[in-house]
Amino acid sequence: YYIVGRKKRFIKLFGNRINLDETERLIKNIIPDCASSGQDDDMIVYITDKSKVDEVKNYLCQKTGINPRAFTIRYISEIPKNSSGKTIYSKLTDH
């Protein structure tokens, strides 16, 4: 048997299963251009507006109820995208 399809992007933050795609949808209420990645107990959110760093972190804490230490908000000048406009998550670690 082969499992074919897109693997969902999930991490665990302090025992809570977090969908990174859904997190991006939430953040887009504050800033339209963002991306998220990370590993267990450390979510990294990349945004393109330096003035929104604290606002995004507070918003995530409020919405999830998870300790602020779980979130790292990083400013980058632009989110890396391919020719069709999809985020290239593998390039986010280069920033």
MDTraj code that builds the backbone (N, CA, C; nanometers):
import mdtraj as md
import numpy as np

residues = "TYR TYR ILE VAL GLY ARG LYS LYS ARG PHE ILE LYS LEU PHE GLY ASN ARG ILE ASN LEU ASP GLU THR GLU ARG LEU ILE LYS ASN ILE ILE PRO ASP CYS ALA SER SER GLY GLN ASP ASP ASP MET ILE VAL TYR ILE THR ASP LYS SER LYS VAL ASP GLU VAL LYS ASN TYR LEU CYS GLN LYS THR GLY ILE ASN PRO ARG ALA PHE THR ILE ARG TYR ILE SER GLU ILE PRO LYS ASN SER SER GLY LYS THR ILE TYR SER LYS LEU THR ASP HIS".split()
xyz = np.array([
    [0.0825, -0.1180, 0.0000],
    [0.0000, 0.0000, 0.0000],
    [0.0874, 0.1250, 0.0000],
    [0.0421, 0.2243, -0.0710],
    [0.1081, 0.3541, -0.0716],
    [0.0083, 0.4592, -0.0277],
    [0.0536, 0.5478, 0.0545],
    [-0.0300, 0.6603, 0.0946],
    [0.0112, 0.7770, 0.0078],
    [-0.0831, 0.8270, -0.0671],
    [-0.0546, 0.9351, -0.1603],
    [-0.1316, 1.0572, -0.1164],
    [-0.0679, 1.1718, -0.1221],
    [-0.1357, 1.2949, -0.0848],
    [-0.0429, 1.3842, -0.0062],
    [-0.0947, 1.4954, 0.0292],
    [-0.0161, 1.5953, 0.0993],
    [-0.0140, 1.5677, 0.2484],
    [0.1041, 1.5659, 0.3046],
    [0.1173, 1.5474, 0.4488],
    [0.0818, 1.6798, 0.5176],
    [-0.0015, 1.6729, 0.6175],
    [-0.0400, 1.7939, 0.6910],
    [0.0770, 1.8455, 0.7720],
    [0.0769, 1.9725, 0.7922],
    [0.1842, 2.0373, 0.8683],
    [0.1363, 2.0590, 1.0107],
    [0.1835, 1.9732, 1.1024],
    [0.1466, 1.9809, 1.2426],
    [0.2719, 1.9790, 1.3290],
    [0.2656, 2.0478, 1.4425],
    [0.3675, 2.0356, 1.5454],
    [0.2949, 2.0254, 1.6796],
    [0.3680, 1.9867, 1.7807],
    [0.3112, 1.9824, 1.9157],
    [0.3738, 2.0929, 1.9985],
    [0.2899, 2.1761, 2.0552],
    [0.3345, 2.2825, 2.1452],
    [0.2812, 2.2513, 2.2838],
    [0.3706, 2.2155, 2.3730],
    [0.3346, 2.1844, 2.5110],
    [0.2158, 2.0879, 2.5178],
    [0.2213, 1.9835, 2.4352],
    [0.1183, 1.8803, 2.4358],
    [-0.0035, 1.9095, 2.3507],
    [-0.0093, 2.0250, 2.2865],
    [-0.1221, 2.0614, 2.2007],
    [-0.0815, 2.0448, 2.0545],
    [-0.1628, 1.9739, 1.9792],
    [-0.1354, 1.9546, 1.8370],
    [-0.1798, 2.0800, 1.7618],
    [-0.0858, 2.1420, 1.6911],
    [-0.1116, 2.2687, 1.6222],
    [-0.0952, 2.2505, 1.4724],
    [-0.1951, 2.2916, 1.3966],
    [-0.1905, 2.2884, 1.2510],
    [-0.1273, 2.4192, 1.2034],
    [-0.0119, 2.4107, 1.1387],
    [0.0591, 2.5313, 1.0955],
    [-0.0181, 2.6083, 0.9883],
    [-0.0888, 2.5369, 0.9019],
    [-0.1675, 2.6055, 0.7984],
    [-0.2811, 2.6866, 0.8603],
    [-0.3464, 2.6297, 0.9600],
    [-0.4546, 2.7014, 1.0279],
    [-0.3997, 2.8212, 1.1053],
    [-0.2811, 2.8053, 1.1617],
    [-0.2165, 2.9166, 1.2321],
    [-0.1912, 3.0320, 1.1361],
    [-0.1451, 3.0008, 1.0162],
    [-0.1229, 3.1065, 0.9164],
    [-0.2529, 3.1768, 0.8813],
    [-0.3621, 3.1013, 0.8697],
    [-0.4911, 3.1634, 0.8399],
    [-0.5310, 3.2614, 0.9515],
    [-0.5054, 3.2235, 1.0764],
    [-0.5355, 3.3127, 1.1882],
    [-0.4528, 3.4408, 1.1813],
    [-0.3241, 3.4248, 1.1570],
    [-0.2329, 3.5397, 1.1553],
    [-0.2670, 3.6348, 1.0416],
    [-0.3213, 3.5826, 0.9341],
    [-0.3547, 3.6675, 0.8195],
    [-0.4657, 3.7667, 0.8526],
    [-0.5291, 3.7519, 0.9691],
    [-0.6226, 3.8540, 1.0175],
    [-0.5479, 3.9811, 1.0558],
    [-0.4190, 3.9678, 1.0896],
    [-0.3367, 4.0815, 1.1320],
    [-0.2457, 4.1286, 1.0199],
    [-0.1812, 4.0335, 0.9524],
    [-0.0855, 4.0663, 0.8477],
    [-0.1049, 3.9676, 0.7323],
    [-0.1229, 4.0170, 0.6114],
    [-0.1574, 3.9281, 0.5006],
    [-0.0450, 3.8358, 0.4529],
    [0.0798, 3.8730, 0.4750],
    [0.1905, 3.7922, 0.4244],
    [0.2686, 3.7325, 0.5412],
    [0.2501, 3.6026, 0.5641],
    [0.3166, 3.5356, 0.6753],
    [0.3375, 3.3889, 0.6409],
    [0.4197, 3.3236, 0.7203],
    [0.4432, 3.1796, 0.7068],
    [0.4821, 3.1263, 0.8433],
    [0.4557, 2.9981, 0.8667],
    [0.4929, 2.9394, 0.9950],
    [0.5603, 2.8053, 0.9737],
    [0.6520, 2.7755, 1.0641],
    [0.7215, 2.6480, 1.0629],
    [0.7604, 2.6180, 1.2065],
    [0.8414, 2.5179, 1.2252],
    [0.8877, 2.4888, 1.3588],
    [0.8955, 2.3414, 1.3856],
    [0.9220, 2.3120, 1.5096],
    [0.9248, 2.1749, 1.5561],
    [0.8611, 2.1737, 1.6938],
    [0.8505, 2.0561, 1.7507],
    [0.7798, 2.0454, 1.8780],
    [0.8315, 2.1453, 1.9812],
    [0.7376, 2.2119, 2.0457],
    [0.7605, 2.3125, 2.1498],
    [0.8289, 2.4394, 2.1020],
    [0.8334, 2.4629, 1.9712],
    [0.8896, 2.5879, 1.9184],
    [0.8300, 2.6189, 1.7814],
    [0.7334, 2.7079, 1.7785],
    [0.6754, 2.7513, 1.6518],
    [0.7433, 2.8807, 1.6102],
    [0.7832, 2.8863, 1.4849],
    [0.8451, 3.0067, 1.4299],
    [0.7486, 3.0653, 1.3279],
    [0.7160, 3.1914, 1.3464],
    [0.6265, 3.2615, 1.2551],
    [0.7067, 3.3710, 1.1869],
    [0.7037, 3.3720, 1.0553],
    [0.7746, 3.4721, 0.9757],
    [0.6727, 3.5730, 0.9250],
    [0.7014, 3.7012, 0.9491],
    [0.6123, 3.8072, 0.9027],
    [0.6946, 3.9134, 0.8307],
    [0.6261, 3.9941, 0.7523],
    [0.6944, 4.0953, 0.6717],
    [0.6732, 4.2375, 0.7219],
    [0.6204, 4.2512, 0.8416],
    [0.5986, 4.3834, 0.9005],
    [0.6565, 4.3840, 1.0419],
    [0.7702, 4.4493, 1.0572],
    [0.8423, 4.4496, 1.1852],
    [0.7582, 4.5073, 1.2987],
    [0.6705, 4.6011, 1.2682],
    [0.5912, 4.6664, 1.3721],
    [0.4836, 4.5741, 1.4308],
    [0.4573, 4.4602, 1.3689],
    [0.3507, 4.3694, 1.4136],
    [0.4013, 4.2507, 1.4956],
    [0.5316, 4.2451, 1.5254],
    [0.5901, 4.1298, 1.5946],
    [0.5192, 4.1018, 1.7272],
    [0.5092, 4.2009, 1.8138],
    [0.4447, 4.1814, 1.9439],
    [0.2955, 4.1521, 1.9303],
    [0.2310, 4.2197, 1.8370],
    [0.0875, 4.1992, 1.8166],
    [0.0582, 4.0557, 1.7736],
    [0.1393, 4.0012, 1.6837],
    [0.1202, 3.8636, 1.6370],
    [0.1422, 3.7649, 1.7517],
    [0.2459, 3.7856, 1.8297],
    [0.2747, 3.6955, 1.9418],
    [0.1610, 3.6976, 2.0442],
    [0.1146, 3.8161, 2.0780],
    [0.0036, 3.8279, 2.1734],
    [-0.1241, 3.7646, 2.1196],
    [-0.1501, 3.7830, 1.9915],
    [-0.2687, 3.7267, 1.9275],
    [-0.2653, 3.5732, 1.9329],
    [-0.1491, 3.5158, 1.9004],
    [-0.1370, 3.3702, 1.9045],
    [-0.1556, 3.3155, 2.0459],
    [-0.0980, 3.3830, 2.1432],
    [-0.1138, 3.3400, 2.2829],
    [-0.2595, 3.3459, 2.3258],
    [-0.3265, 3.4518, 2.2859],
    [-0.4671, 3.4693, 2.3212],
    [-0.5535, 3.3619, 2.2541],
    [-0.5319, 3.3362, 2.1270],
    [-0.6144, 3.2412, 2.0521],
    [-0.5896, 3.0965, 2.0938],
    [-0.4648, 3.0624, 2.1252],
    [-0.4313, 2.9230, 2.1553],
    [-0.4275, 2.8922, 2.3040],
    [-0.4032, 2.9924, 2.3868],
    [-0.3884, 2.9702, 2.5290],
    [-0.2557, 2.9037, 2.5651],
    [-0.1609, 2.9095, 2.4732],
    [-0.0298, 2.8464, 2.4928],
    [0.0707, 2.9518, 2.5385],
    [0.1643, 2.9095, 2.6219],
    [0.2680, 2.9959, 2.6770],
    [0.3424, 3.0709, 2.5660],
    [0.3693, 3.1997, 2.5840],
    [0.4389, 3.2801, 2.4819],
    [0.5780, 3.2275, 2.4458],
    [0.6408, 3.1525, 2.5351],
    [0.7738, 3.0975, 2.5036],
    [0.7700, 3.0007, 2.3870],
    [0.6528, 2.9482, 2.3542],
    [0.6399, 2.8528, 2.2441],
    [0.6492, 2.9205, 2.1076],
    [0.6331, 3.0518, 2.1028],
    [0.6272, 3.1244, 1.9760],
    [0.7488, 3.2134, 1.9569],
    [0.8095, 3.2019, 1.8404],
    [0.9160, 3.2924, 1.7991],
    [0.8660, 3.3640, 1.6749],
    [0.8615, 3.4953, 1.6800],
    [0.8153, 3.5741, 1.5653],
    [0.9381, 3.6381, 1.5015],
    [0.9587, 3.6125, 1.3733],
    [1.0750, 3.6670, 1.3029],
    [1.0308, 3.7547, 1.1872],
    [1.0971, 3.8675, 1.1782],
    [1.0731, 3.9583, 1.0658],
    [1.1650, 3.9181, 0.9509],
    [1.1104, 3.9067, 0.8310],
    [1.1900, 3.8890, 0.7089],
    [1.1327, 3.9831, 0.6037],
    [1.2165, 4.0239, 0.5108],
    [1.1729, 4.1231, 0.4122],
    [1.0658, 4.0700, 0.3181],
    [1.0724, 3.9416, 0.2848],
    [0.9675, 3.8826, 0.2022],
    [0.9605, 3.7330, 0.2262],
    [0.8420, 3.6774, 0.2097],
    [0.8204, 3.5341, 0.2246],
    [0.8605, 3.4682, 0.0927],
    [0.9500, 3.3679, 0.0950],
    [0.9916, 3.3035, -0.0304],
    [0.8753, 3.2264, -0.0935],
    [0.8519, 3.2524, -0.2218],
    [0.7412, 3.1875, -0.2936],
    [0.7898, 3.1358, -0.4282],
    [0.7224, 3.0310, -0.4769],
    [0.7562, 2.9787, -0.6091],
    [0.6789, 3.0556, -0.7156],
    [0.6928, 3.0137, -0.8393],
    [0.6309, 3.0881, -0.9504],
    [0.4786, 3.0880, -0.9456],
    [0.4195, 2.9890, -0.8790],
    [0.2736, 2.9868, -0.8680],
    [0.2229, 3.0561, -0.7415],
    [0.3149, 3.1137, -0.6623],
    [0.2747, 3.1902, -0.5453],
    [0.2656, 3.1112, -0.4158],
    [0.3068, 2.9845, -0.4175],
    [0.3034, 2.9043, -0.2958],
    [0.4309, 2.9244, -0.2152],
    [0.4170, 2.9250, -0.0843],
    [0.5310, 2.9464, 0.0045],
    [0.6293, 2.8304, -0.0052],
    [0.7572, 2.8644, -0.0125],
    [0.8645, 2.7639, -0.0130],
    [0.9167, 2.7541, 0.1308],
    [0.8622, 2.6613, 0.2065],
    [0.8935, 2.6505, 0.3486],
    [1.0385, 2.6100, 0.3734],
    [1.0977, 2.5354, 0.2813],
    [1.2375, 2.4927, 0.3005],
    [1.3339, 2.6103, 0.2992],
    [1.2967, 2.7203, 0.2374],
    [1.3844, 2.8391, 0.2340],
    [1.3681, 2.9284, 0.3555],
    [1.2680, 2.9040, 0.4377],
    [1.2474, 2.9874, 0.5560],
    [1.3586, 2.9693, 0.6571],
    [1.4190, 2.8539, 0.6649],
    [1.5242, 2.8304, 0.7629],
    [1.6524, 2.9021, 0.7259],
    [1.6636, 2.9497, 0.6025],
    [1.7833, 3.0209, 0.5583],
    [1.7900, 3.1632, 0.6107],
    [1.6794, 3.2164, 0.6614],
    [1.6763, 3.3567, 0.7053],
    [1.7274, 3.3710, 0.8453],
])
top = md.Topology()
chain = top.add_chain()
for i, resn in enumerate(residues, 1):
    res = top.add_residue(resn, chain, resSeq=i)
    for name in ("N", "CA", "C"):
        top.add_atom(name, md.element.get_by_symbol(name[0]), res)
traj = md.Trajectory(xyz[None], top)
